[in-house]
Amino acid sequence: MVRFLVVFAGLWISTVMAMPVGRPAADAGGNDGAIVRVAAAAVPEPGELVRDCASCPELVVVPSGDFEMGSRDTPFEAPPHKVTIASPFAIARRETSFAEWDACVADGDCKYRADDQGWGRGNQPVVDVSWEDAKAFVAWLTRKTGRTYRLPSEAEWEYAARAGTTAKYWWGKDAGKGNANCDGCGDAPVRKTMPVASFRPNGFGLYDTAGNAYEWVEDCWNDNYAKAPKDGSAWTTGQCRQRVLRGGSFANKANLATSSARFRYDIDVRYYANGFRVARDLQ
């Protein structure tokens, strides 16, 4: 066993991790295997890192809690409303990478070899994938591990992205420099994706929740939050041929990469700035 510290919304929390037998090789997410917990029978606790298989994404367990979702910045983000996340859940620390996507393709569960636009594969976030493609990926992980993988709900995504903060961005009220990959997040826009985890993580340990690649979530598109669920569940009524994307991308201005900003695309559209990250149930 090894004990290490993670930060939750500015508070250091000690967490016990079970060590795997031997030392796995470095993975595409940049983790050398030294502190990743190989999933065991016990339900992991908030702050614990979990990886269910060698080609599976590294997850972090986020705690239960309440938060105010949305903003008054645009009609699409209104009205702000309280959401209760009743139980902890696990979510990928990084956007799904091309290495992880290509493993699904190699197994035959993902049928489409996504276009990397010439930016490279490996540790780059997978892009050019539709919502339907993302659903095939989580179905592959579920089959492979026996655990219930899925896309996060929109509320879960924002809760994890905010990590206990209330400003426009998890790091503060202004985009600033050196915090994210977007148009307006630095001296000059990069105009392409950057490797996952190129910037520091938020208080829950998640990377790239602002910019880099847009991230599909489970929810159907609705033009506002007037009748949105308040229990953290996915909103599965509305314009369900369109699904929600969160986080903005390298191609967007900083105002579209805030913690509350939201967008949508048709479920079968593949676009060069759209990717995703996964979530998993703990039971």
N, C-alpha and C positions, 0 to 999 in steps of 0.2 A: 504494500500500500504506500501511496505517497500523498502528502498533503500539500496543497498549493493555494494560492490566493487569486481570486478574480474580483473585479470591481462591479458592483451593481449600483448604478446611479450615484456614483461617488462614494459608496461604502464598500470597504474591503471585507470580503466574506471568505472564511476558510472552508475548503471543500476537500473531502477525501476522495481519492480516485484509486480504482483497482488497476494494477499494472498488468499488461498483457505478458504472456510468456515470450521471452526473447525480445528483440528490438526490431520492429518493422522498418522497412526502408522508407526514405522520405517520400511523401506523396505529392500529388499535383497541387494540393493546397498549401504546401510549404511546411507541413508539420512532420517532424522527424519521428513521431510515434512515442515520444518520451512521456507524455502526460495524457494520452488519449485512453479513455476507459473503453475496453471492449465490452459490449453490452452483456450484462449478466442477468440473473433472475430478479435481483432486487430492483425496485423502481428507482431510477436516478433522481437525485435531489436538485433543487434550483442551484445553478452555478456549476453543475457537473457537466463535463464534456463527454460525449458519447459518439462512438463510431461502430456501426453494426457489422461492417465487413471492410475488407481492404480497399475496395473501390467505392465504398459508400461515403457520403459527405460527413464531415465533422459537424456534430450538433452541439448546441448548448441548451441546457434546460433553463427556461425563464420562469420567474415566480408568478403566482397569481397576484391579482391586484385590480385596482380601479384606475381609470384615466379619462381625460376629456379628449374625445376623438373629434377631428375636423377643425375647421377654423371659419372665420368670416372673410377670408381673403378672396374667395370666389364663390358663386352660388353652388358650384359642384361640391364644395367642401362644407357646406352649411346644412343644417345648423350644428354648431358644436354640441356634443351630447356626451353624457357619462356612459361609459361601457365598463362592465365588470368581467374580468377574466377570472373565472371561478377556480380554475385548476391550473397548475403549471403545465407547460407543454415544451416540446423540444423543437428547435428551429435551426436551420443551417447557419453557421457562422459566416459563410461566404456564399456568394452567388454560385450557382452550379457552373462548373468549369467544363471546357471542351473535353478534358481528360475523362471526367465523369460521364459526360454525354456519350463520348466515343466508346466507353465500356458498355453502355446500354446498347449501342448500335452493334458492337461486336457480339453481344449475347443474342441479338436478333429481336429484342423487344422494342427498341426504337428503330423505326424503319427509314428515317431520313438522316442523311449525313449533312448536318447543318454547315452552311457556308461561313468560313471564318473571315471573309472579306480580305484575305491576305495579311491579317494581323497576327496570325499564329494560332495554334491550338493549345494543348497542354493546360497551362495555368490561366489562360484567358477565359473570361466568362463566356459561356455558350450564348450565342445570339442567333438570329434568323430562325427562331423556333416559335411555333404557335402555341396557344393555350392547349390545344389537343395534343401537341407533341409533349408538352410539359406533363400532361396527365398520363401519357404513356410511360414517361420516365418514373413517376411516382408509383405507378402500377408495377413496374420492373423492380423497384426497390422493395416493395411490399412482397412480391413473389420471392425475391432473392433472400430476404431476411426473416420473413414471417412476422414482421412488425408492420403497423399501419402507417405508411407514409402517405402524404397528401400535400397539396398546396396549402399555404396558410390562408386563413380568412383575412379579409381586408382589415378587420379590427385587430386580429393577432399581429398582422404585419406592422401596423402603425404603433401598437403597444410595444413591440420589440424594437422598432426603429427609434422610438422616442426614448426608451430606456429610462423612464422616470422623469424626463425633461418636458418642459412646456413651451420652449422657444420654437422659432421657425425650423431651426436645425438642431440636432441633438447637442451640437457644440456651442450654440448661441444664436443670437438674433440675426447675424449677418453671415453671408456665405464665406467671406474672408478668402484666404489663400492657403493651399496645402491641406485642405480637408476632404476634398472630393474631386472627381473627374466630371466636370460639366463646363458648359460655355458660360464663363463668368465666375468660375471657382478658382481661377489662377491668373497669372500674367497673360497667358495666351492659351486658347482652347487647344486641346490635344487632337480633337476631331476623330478619335477612335477609342476603342476600349483599352483599358490598362489591365495588367494581371490582377487577379482577385487579391484583396488584402494589401493593396498598394498604399493605403492610408490607415491611420490609427483606427481601432475599433471604438464603438460606443460603449456606454456603461454596462451593457449586457454582454459585451464581447462580440457583437456583430460588426462585420466589415461592409462597406459600400452600400449602406442603406440610402445614401444620397448619391445620385449620379452613377456613372459607369454603364450599367445596363438597366433598362426598365425591367421590372419584375412582375410576372403574372401572379395573381392571387385567385382564389376560388370563386369569388363573388360575381354575380350578374351585375351588369351596369345599371345604375339608377342615377338620375340627374341630380339628386340631392339626398340628404340623410333624413328626410321628414319621417319616414316609417322604417328606418334601419333597425336591425336587431340591437339590443342593448346588452346581450349576454356573450358577445365575442364570437358568435357563430357566423358562418358565411350567409350572405343574403342570396338566397337561391330563387328569388322571384324578381321580375323586372324584365329588362332587355337581355335575355340570357343567350342570345346569339352573339352578344358582345360581353366581354369579361374585363375586369378591372386590371390595370397596371399601376404599380406604385414605384416611387423613388426617383423618377426622372432618369436621364441617361447622359452620356457624353455629348449627345447632340442637342441637348436642351439647355435653355437659359436656367440660371440658378433659381428663379422663382418657381420652376417646375420640378425642383429637386428637394423641396421642403418636406418635412415629416408628414404634412397633411395633403400634399398635392396628389391628384389622381387623374388618370387618363383611361382610355379604353380602346380596344381593337376587337374586330370579329375573331371568333374562336379559331378559325382556320387560316388566319393571316400570319405569314412569316415576315418579319421585318428586321433589318440589320442592327437595330438598337434594342431589341426585345429579348430578354432572358427570363430567369426565374431563380428562386431558392425554394427549398423544400421544408416541410414541417413534419413532425411525427408525433403521434399519440404516445403517451407514456405507459398506458395499461396494455 
